[in-house]
Amino acid sequence: MDKKFSVVIAGGGSTFTPGIVLMLLENLDKFPIRQIKFYDNLEERQKVIADACEIILKEKAPEIDFVATTALCPVKYTDQIDKNFRRLGCGIVPRSSRFCLCKRVWY
């Protein structure tokens, strides 16, 4: 497979996120990745998990770009993302109160 995928993990501060990253790394031969991006609406919750995953990625797959952000709009950037692993709906903010500012829609 020639194409490398860009993946976003929405809810990057979840304690399940390192397991998702390790699973992705174990399957790079079947699912090559060029970038992994974490999105979470709470920076302090995501920081610990993102810092740990950044170390894992540097050690196991330094060719993969890594970004952790709270500024990503899930609707606006969907054209730049090949796969989106959603952890939304399990977190602190109820689904009915998630609003995308760039498209002015609820999601």
Phi and psi in degrees as GROMACS dihedral restraints (atoms count N, CA, C in turn):
[ dihedral_restraints ]
;  ai    aj    ak    al  type     phi  dphi    fc
    3     4     5     6     1   -83.6    20    10
    4     5     6     7     1   -33.7    20    10
    6     7     8     9     1   -73.8    20    10
    7     8     9    10     1   135.6    20    10
    9    10    11    12     1  -106.7    20    10
   10    11    12    13     1   138.8    20    10
   12    13    14    15     1   -96.3    20    10
   13    14    15    16     1   152.1    20    10
   15    16    17    18     1  -104.5    20    10
   16    17    18    19     1   128.5    20    10
   18    19    20    21     1  -122.8    20    10
   19    20    21    22     1   135.8    20    10
   21    22    23    24     1  -115.3    20    10
   22    23    24    25     1   137.9    20    10
   24    25    26    27     1  -109.6    20    10
   25    26    27    28     1   103.1    20    10
   27    28    29    30     1   -81.5    20    10
   28    29    30    31     1   122.2    20    10
   30    31    32    33     1    97.5    20    10
   31    32    33    34     1    38.8    20    10
   33    34    35    36     1   -61.5    20    10
   34    35    36    37     1   -15.0    20    10
   36    37    38    39     1   -86.4    20    10
   37    38    39    40     1     0.8    20    10
   39    40    41    42     1   -68.2    20    10
   40    41    42    43     1   146.7    20    10
   42    43    44    45     1   -71.2    20    10
   43    44    45    46     1   -10.2    20    10
   45    46    47    48     1   -81.1    20    10
   46    47    48    49     1   -17.3    20    10
   48    49    50    51     1   -59.5    20    10
   49    50    51    52     1   -44.9    20    10
   51    52    53    54     1   -58.1    20    10
   52    53    54    55     1   -35.9    20    10
   54    55    56    57     1   -65.0    20    10
   55    56    57    58     1   -38.4    20    10
   57    58    59    60     1   -64.1    20    10
   58    59    60    61     1   -43.8    20    10
   60    61    62    63     1   -63.0    20    10
   61    62    63    64     1   -45.2    20    10
   63    64    65    66     1   -62.2    20    10
   64    65    66    67     1   -39.8    20    10
   66    67    68    69     1   -63.3    20    10
   67    68    69    70     1   -42.8    20    10
   69    70    71    72     1   -61.8    20    10
   70    71    72    73     1   -42.1    20    10
   72    73    74    75     1   -65.7    20    10
   73    74    75    76     1   -35.3    20    10
   75    76    77    78     1   -68.0    20    10
   76    77    78    79     1   -19.1    20    10
   78    79    80    81     1  -116.3    20    10
   79    80    81    82     1    25.2    20    10
   81    82    83    84     1   -61.5    20    10
   82    83    84    85     1   -27.1    20    10
   84    85    86    87     1   -68.3    20    10
   85    86    87    88     1   -29.4    20    10
   87    88    89    90     1   -96.3    20    10
   88    89    90    91     1   -26.0    20    10
   90    91    92    93     1  -140.2    20    10
   91    92    93    94     1    79.4    20    10
   93    94    95    96     1   -66.6    20    10
   94    95    96    97     1   141.8    20    10
   96    97    98    99     1  -124.7    20    10
   97    98    99   100     1   135.9    20    10
   99   100   101   102     1  -102.5    20    10
  100   101   102   103     1   -26.9    20    10
  102   103   104   105     1  -151.5    20    10
  103   104   105   106     1   141.6    20    10
  105   106   107   108     1  -122.0    20    10
  106   107   108   109     1   128.0    20    10
  108   109   110   111     1  -122.4    20    10
  109   110   111   112     1   130.2    20    10
  111   112   113   114     1   -99.5    20    10
  112   113   114   115     1   137.0    20    10
  114   115   116   117     1  -126.4    20    10
  115   116   117   118     1   133.1    20    10
  117   118   119   120     1  -150.1    20    10
  118   119   120   121     1   146.5    20    10
  120   121   122   123     1   -81.6    20    10
  121   122   123   124     1    -8.7    20    10
  123   124   125   126     1  -118.5    20    10
  124   125   126   127     1   107.1    20    10
  126   127   128   129     1   -59.6    20    10
  127   128   129   130     1   -42.4    20    10
  129   130   131   132     1   -66.1    20    10
  130   131   132   133     1   -30.6    20    10
  132   133   134   135     1   -73.7    20    10
  133   134   135   136     1   -37.2    20    10
  135   136   137   138     1   -78.6    20    10
  136   137   138   139     1   -28.7    20    10
  138   139   140   141     1   -56.3    20    10
  139   140   141   142     1   -48.3    20    10
  141   142   143   144     1   -62.6    20    10
  142   143   144   145     1   -47.0    20    10
  144   145   146   147     1   -66.3    20    10
  145   146   147   148     1   -43.9    20    10
  147   148   149   150     1   -64.3    20    10
  148   149   150   151     1   -41.1    20    10
  150   151   152   153     1   -62.3    20    10
  151   152   153   154     1   -41.9    20    10
  153   154   155   156     1   -66.2    20    10
  154   155   156   157     1   -44.0    20    10
  156   157   158   159     1   -68.5    20    10
  157   158   159   160     1   -32.8    20    10
  159   160   161   162     1   -62.4    20    10
  160   161   162   163     1   -40.5    20    10
  162   163   164   165     1   -64.6    20    10
  163   164   165   166     1   -44.8    20    10
  165   166   167   168     1   -58.7    20    10
  166   167   168   169     1   -45.6    20    10
  168   169   170   171     1   -65.9    20    10
  169   170   171   172     1   -39.2    20    10
  171   172   173   174     1   -63.7    20    10
  172   173   174   175     1   -36.1    20    10
  174   175   176   177     1   -78.7    20    10
  175   176   177   178     1   -41.2    20    10
  177   178   179   180     1   -98.1    20    10
  178   179   180   181     1   -27.6    20    10
  180   181   182   183     1  -152.4    20    10
  181   182   183   184     1    70.7    20    10
  183   184   185   186     1   -63.7    20    10
  184   185   186   187     1   -16.1    20    10
  186   187   188   189     1   -76.1    20    10
  187   188   189   190     1   -13.3    20    10
  189   190   191   192     1   -86.2    20    10
  190   191   192   193     1   126.1    20    10
  192   193   194   195     1   -73.3    20    10
  193   194   195   196     1   141.8    20    10
  195   196   197   198     1  -128.4    20    10
  196   197   198   199     1   133.0    20    10
  198   199   200   201     1  -136.8    20    10
  199   200   201   202     1   136.1    20    10
  201   202   203   204     1  -123.4    20    10
  202   203   204   205     1   127.7    20    10
  204   205   206   207     1  -144.5    20    10
  205   206   207   208     1   156.4    20    10
  207   208   209   210     1  -111.6    20    10
  208   209   210   211     1     0.0    20    10
  210   211   212   213     1   -96.8    20    10
  211   212   213   214     1    -3.9    20    10
  213   214   215   216     1   -71.3    20    10
  214   215   216   217     1   132.2    20    10
  216   217   218   219     1   -99.5    20    10
  217   218   219   220     1   114.6    20    10
  219   220   221   222     1   -58.6    20    10
  220   221   222   223     1   -28.0    20    10
  222   223   224   225     1   -82.0    20    10
  223   224   225   226     1   -45.0    20    10
  225   226   227   228     1   -63.2    20    10
  226   227   228   229     1   -38.0    20    10
  228   229   230   231     1   -99.0    20    10
  229   230   231   232     1    11.0    20    10
  231   232   233   234     1   -64.1    20    10
  232   233   234   235     1   -26.0    20    10
  234   235   236   237     1   -72.4    20    10
  235   236   237   238     1   -16.6    20    10
  237   238   239   240     1   -98.3    20    10
  238   239   240   241     1    -0.4    20    10
  240   241   242   243     1  -117.3    20    10
  241   242   243   244     1   129.9    20    10
  243   244   245   246     1   -85.5    20    10
  244   245   246   247     1   -40.9    20    10
  246   247   248   249     1  -135.8    20    10
  247   248   249   250     1   137.9    20    10
  249   250   251   252     1  -124.8    20    10
  250   251   252   253     1   111.8    20    10
  252   253   254   255     1   -92.6    20    10
  253   254   255   256     1   110.8    20    10
  255   256   257   258     1   -94.0    20    10
  256   257   258   259     1   129.0    20    10
  258   259   260   261     1  -113.6    20    10
  259   260   261   262     1    12.4    20    10
  261   262   263   264     1   -69.8    20    10
  262   263   264   265     1   151.3    20    10
  264   265   266   267     1    94.6    20    10
  265   266   267   268     1   -15.7    20    10
  267   268   269   270     1  -102.2    20    10
  268   269   270   271     1    -8.2    20    10
  270   271   272   273     1   -91.6    20    10
  271   272   273   274     1  -155.3    20    10
  273   274   275   276     1   -78.0    20    10
  274   275   276   277     1   -37.8    20    10
  276   277   278   279     1   -87.6    20    10
  277   278   279   280     1   124.3    20    10
  279   280   281   282     1   -62.1    20    10
  280   281   282   283     1   144.5    20    10
  282   283   284   285     1   -55.2    20    10
  283   284   285   286     1   -35.0    20    10
  285   286   287   288     1   -69.1    20    10
  286   287   288   289     1   -10.3    20    10
  288   289   290   291     1  -110.8    20    10
  289   290   291   292     1    14.4    20    10
  291   292   293   294     1   -88.9    20    10
  292   293   294   295     1   125.4    20    10
  294   295   296   297     1  -131.4    20    10
  295   296   297   298     1   130.9    20    10
  297   298   299   300     1   -91.8    20    10
  298   299   300   301     1   114.4    20    10
  300   301   302   303     1   -68.8    20    10
  301   302   303   304     1   -36.5    20    10
  303   304   305   306     1   -70.2    20    10
  304   305   306   307     1   -32.3    20    10
  306   307   308   309     1  -105.1    20    10
  307   308   309   310     1    -7.6    20    10
  309   310   311   312     1    54.9    20    10
  310   311   312   313     1    48.3    20    10
  312   313   314   315     1  -131.4    20    10
  313   314   315   316     1   153.8    20    10
  315   316   317   318     1   -86.4    20    10
  316   317   318   319     1   144.2    20    10
